[in-house]
Amino acid sequence: MPRNVHFIIGASGQLGTEFALALHQAGEQVVLSDIKPPELDSLKDLPFECMDVRDADAVANRMAQHGTTHVHHLAAALSARGEKEPQWAWDLNMRGLLNVLEASADSKKIAKVFWPSSIAVFGPKNGPVAEQNGHRIPETVYGISKQAGEQWCAWFRQHRGLDVRSVRYPGLIGELSPPGGGTTDYAVEVFDHLDGPTPYSCFLSKDTVLPMMHMEDAVGAMMQIMSAPQGRILNSESYNIQGLSFDPETLFAEIQQHVPGFEAVFAPDFRQSIADGWPDELNDSAAREDWGWTAKVGIQDLVQRMIVSKRQSIPFPNEG
């Protein structure tokens, strides 16, 4: 029986790096694609295509050349950078997605497509808990593109018979690669400031609660929804998935349990208004009921993993 070939677009990014590594370690056949090669040593020997997803011919040709059966389209302009460069962000997010969907629908070999949506689809009128089909009138370019992307995925499912699957990710926190310009990035970059020499300056207020998720759960959700029987994917758009929710003050207090000398100050910038329009929590009951979703990593585990990863062999202050 022929093996699946997983073509990962945006494989050098925050999510792409972790997902590519997980698939490779699971023994899957993986082809990486991005505008720059991966930095992780364990991925450098894998097949790599330097490709701009906005180039429709390149997308179709490169996927066909490798006999692609599963496409994971993870390349995107995120929320904070998108507000500074709106036309570029819209072009990358929309043209890239449409190129992938069109090439996949035309292919006779591609069985499934994964594309991530985001909590950014929810607008400020949604309330603190975002329901699966809650109020979705986003106020950022990133959110608008994700909302439109959900509709395009639904259209290709209905009219082209393409098996597209999607989840709405919260803020993602992982050890292997830096964040890429999102509003939740403080929860990643803070771990590069554990030992000063100056206090970490947080760009959100101390009580800004947002949904977050460790990369282990983010990758697990992708693998789980892609392996579920097609009959279990009942939602025509993206699925909410909840990991954990916290504010900066709570995260920093947990860090101080391990690094007593850690200090932070709060200097909210333009990203605060973006965060204020997002929900505190996602109701993910549909994902749980339809394909068995569940998160595993809590805040204590998350902080311990991040600190150990950043410090590696450097002892904690109380370890002498």
N, C-alpha and C positions, 0 to 999 in steps of 0.2 A: 504494500500500500504506500503510495507516494507521501512524503513528509510535507507538513505545512511549511510555508515560507512566509515569515513575518517581516514585512517592510515597515520600518519605523521612520516616520518623517518628523523631524525635530528631535532626533536621537541624541543630540549633544546638549539639550536643555535640561532643566531641573528634573522634570518628570521623565523625559526620554532616557536620560542616563540610567536612572534607577530601574525603569521598566526593561530596557535593553539588557542590563546585567541580570535581572531576574529571569528573563526568558532564556538567555544564554546559559545560565547556571542550571536551568531546568532541562537542558539538552535540546532546545528548539533551534531551528535554522533561522538565523536573524540576519537581515540586511539593514544597515544603518544609513540614514540620509539626513543631511543638514547643510547649512552654508559654511560650516567649519567642522573639522574632524573632532571626535570625542577626545576629551582630555584624560579620561580614566584609562590607565594602562591596560586593564583587563579587557577593554573593548577595542583597543587599537589594532588587533589582528583580525577583527571581523570585517566582512565586506562593507565598504563605505562608498556612497555616492554623494559627491558634492552637488547639491541641487537646490535651486530656488523654487519653492512650491508654487510660486506665481507663474512659472513657465509651464503651460499646459502640455506642450509636446514632451518636455523633459519628464514630467510626472508620468504620463502614459507610457513612454518608451522605457524608462528605467524600471518601472514596476513590471512591465511585460518581460524585459530582458532577464529578470531574476525569477520568473515563474511564480510571482507573488500570489499567495492564497489569502493572506490576512493583512490588512492595512491598518496601521495605527497612526492617525494624523494628529500629532501633538504640537506642531509648530504654531505659534500665535504671538501677537503683540499683547502684552498684559496691560492692566488697568492704569497704572501710574504713567508709564511711558506713552500709552495710548492717548491720554489727555493732553500730552505735550505735542504729539505728532499724530493728530486724528486721521488725516487722509492716508498716511502711510499705514497706520494701524488697521483702518477699514479695508484697505486694499490687500494687505497681507492676510488678514483673517477671513475675508469673504472670498476673494479670488482664489486663495489657496484651497479653501474648503471645496468650492465648486469644482475646481480642477480635479481634486481627489475623488469627489463623488461621481463626476462625469466619467473619468477614466475607469473607475471601479465598476460602474454600471455597464460600461461598454465591454468590459473584460469577460471572458468565458471561464476564467480560472478563479477570480477573486470571490471568496465565499462570504467574508465578513469584513466590515469596516468599523473601527472604533474612533470616536471623536469626542473630546471632553468639552462639556459645557461648564458653567461656573455659577456660584452664588451671585455673581454680578448681574444675572438676568432679573433679579428681584429689585424692585424700586422701593423708595422710602415709604410708600403707603402700605407696604406689605405687612408691617408689624414685626414684633420680635421673633416669632416663629414662622418660618416660611413653609407653607403647605406644598404638597406636590404640585398642585395646580394653582398656587397662590398668585397674588398680584405681581405681574411681570411687565412693568414699564420702566426699564432701566434708564439711568441718567448719565451713563458714561459710554464712550465709544466702544470700549471693551464689552460692556454689558449689552449694548445694542447689537454688536456683531454676534455675540453668543446667542441672544434671543433669535435673531434672524437665522443663525446657523441651525438652531433646533428646528425651525420651520422648514428649512431646506432639507435637513435629514429626513423629516417626516414626509416631505414631498417625494423624495427619491425612494423611500420605502413603499409609498402608496402607488406611485406612477411608474417606477422603474424596477420594482421588485428587489431593491437592494437591501440586504440585511445590515443596517447601520445600528450600532448600539452606542449609548452615551450615558454618562453620569454627570451630575453637577458637583464639581469639586469645590470644597472650601479652600482656605489657605493651606498650602502644602509645606511641610517642614521635613527636610532630609539632610543627610550628612555628606552626600557624595558630590554635590555641585552647588554653586551659588545661585541665589534667586535671580529672577529675570526682569524685575521692574514692576512688581505687584504691590497692592496696598497692604497685604499681610506680611510683607517681607521682613518687617521688624523682628518677627518671631524666628527667623533664620539668622539674620545678620547679627543679632545680639550675641550669639555664641562665638563670634569673632572678637568680642570685646569683654571677655570674662575677666581679664586681668588689667584693665585700664590701658594706658596710664591715667586716662581721664574717664569720667562717668559716660556710660553709653547714652546717647541722645536719641530718645524714641520719638518718631514722627507722628505718633497717635497719642491721644490723652490716656491717662492711666486706667480709666474705667470703660474703655471702648471694647465691648464684648463682640467677638467674631467667631464663627465656626472655623476650626482648624483640623488638620489631619496629618499624622505621620506618614512618611512615604511607604512604609510597610503596608499600611491600610490602603493607601492610594493605589499602589501596584496590585494589591490583593483584589480590590474592587474591579479593576480592569480585567484581570485574569478571570475573575468569577463571572462577570457578566458576559464575557466573550465565550466562556465554556458552557454557559447555560443553554439548554435546549431552546430552539427558536420559539416554541410555543409558550415559554415562560416569560418572554419579553412582551408584556402586555401594554406598556406605555408607549404612545406614539412619539413622545418627545424624550427629554433626558430625565433620568431618575435622580431625585435628591439622595445624597448619602451623608450621614452625620458621623463625624468622628468624635471630637470633643470641642467644647466652647470655653473660652477664657478671655480675660482682658490682660493688658500688659502688666498691670500691678500684680496679678495672680501669678503670671509666668515668672516675673522677676523675683517674687518672694520664694518660689520653688527653686530658682537658680541659687539664691542666697543660702538655701539649706545645704548646698554642696560647695558653694564658693562664698564664704562669709564676707569677703572683701569686695564683692561685686556691688557696683553702684550704677544708678540710672537716673536721668533727668528726663522731663517731658517737654518737648517743643513741637507741638502739632503743626503740620504744614498743610499744603493743599490736599494731601491724601486723607486728612481727617473728614472732609466733607464727603469724600467717596465712601469711606467706612460708615459714616452716619446713615447712609442710604441702604446699607446691607443688613440682613437679618442677624440676630444673635444665635439662631439655631435652625436646623433643617429638620422637618418632619420626614423621616425616611422610611415610614411604614410600608410604602408601596414596594421599595427595593427589598425590604425584609420579607415581605409576603410573596413577591413574585419570584425572586431568584436567591433568597436566603442570605442577603447581605448582613454582615455584622462587623463592627470595628473591634480591634483588639488592643490598641496602644492608648493608655491613659497619660495624663500629664506628668506624673512622676516618672514613669518609664521613658517617656519622650525626653524629658530633661536629662535624665541619666545617660541615655544613649548619645544625645548631642554633646554633652560635656566630655564623655569618654572619647568620642570620635575626634573632637577638636583638640583634646589634650594628649591623646594617645598614651605615650609613656611618661608624660609629665605628671608627677604626683599631685594630689589635691593638697591644699594648704594644711589640713589637719592630719596628713599622713606622714609628716616629717620630711 
